[in-house]
């Protein structure tokens, strides 16, 4: 029950944040960002080395986090 409550609170925060930023979507600034992103995506070639680099840079901290969480769970379980 506690997990469900946390998930609902996070979802509510995301919805409120999205609604607060919704008026920005129609501004000239947003249109400039969209045009810039379109031009950048057309000019960018896919580089496999860059993809591997991103996977490693995201994956290593993720694995460390999962390892720490599992160690904490084991420590709590053995303390009972």
C-alpha positions in Angstrom: 0.0 0.0 0.0 2.8 2.4 0.8 4.4 1.8 -2.6 1.2 2.5 -4.4 0.8 5.7 -2.5 4.3 6.8 -3.4 3.8 6.0 -7.1 0.5 8.0 -7.1 2.2 11.0 -5.5 5.0 10.9 -8.1 2.5 10.6 -10.9 0.5 13.5 -9.5 3.7 15.7 -9.4 4.5 14.8 -13.0 1.0 15.7 -14.1 1.1 19.0 -12.3 4.5 19.8 -13.7 3.4 19.0 -17.2 0.3 21.2 -16.9 2.4 24.1 -15.6 4.7 23.9 -18.6 2.0 23.3 -21.2 1.5 27.0 -22.0 5.2 27.2 -23.0 4.5 24.8 -26.0 2.9 27.6 -28.0 5.7 30.2 -27.6 8.3 31.3 -30.2 11.0 29.9 -28.0 9.5 26.4 -28.2 9.2 26.7 -31.9 12.9 27.6 -32.2 13.8 24.6 -30.1 11.8 22.3 -32.3 13.4 23.7 -35.5 16.9 23.4 -34.0 16.2 19.8 -32.9 15.0 18.9 -36.4 18.1 20.4 -38.1 20.3 18.6 -35.6 18.7 15.2 -36.1 19.0 15.5 -39.9 22.7 16.4 -39.7 23.7 13.8 -37.1 25.1 10.4 -38.2 24.7 7.4 -35.8 28.0 6.6 -34.2 28.2 3.2 -32.6 31.0 4.2 -30.4 28.9 7.1 -29.0 26.0 4.7 -28.3 28.3 2.2 -26.5 29.7 5.1 -24.5 26.3 6.2 -23.4 25.3 2.7 -22.4 28.5 2.3 -20.3 28.1 5.7 -18.7 24.5 5.0 -17.7 24.9 1.3 -17.0 27.8 1.4 -14.6 26.1 3.8 -12.1 22.9 1.8 -12.5 24.7 -1.5 -11.7 26.4 0.1 -8.7 23.0 1.4 -7.4 21.4 -2.0 -7.8 24.3 -3.7 -6.1 24.0 -1.3 -3.1 20.2 -1.8 -2.9 20.7 -5.6 -2.9 23.4 -5.4 -0.2 21.1 -3.2 2.0 18.2 -5.7 1.5 20.5 -8.6 2.5 21.8 -6.8 5.5 18.2 -6.0 6.6 17.1 -9.6 6.0 20.0 -11.0 8.0 19.3 -8.6 10.9 15.8 -10.0 11.4 
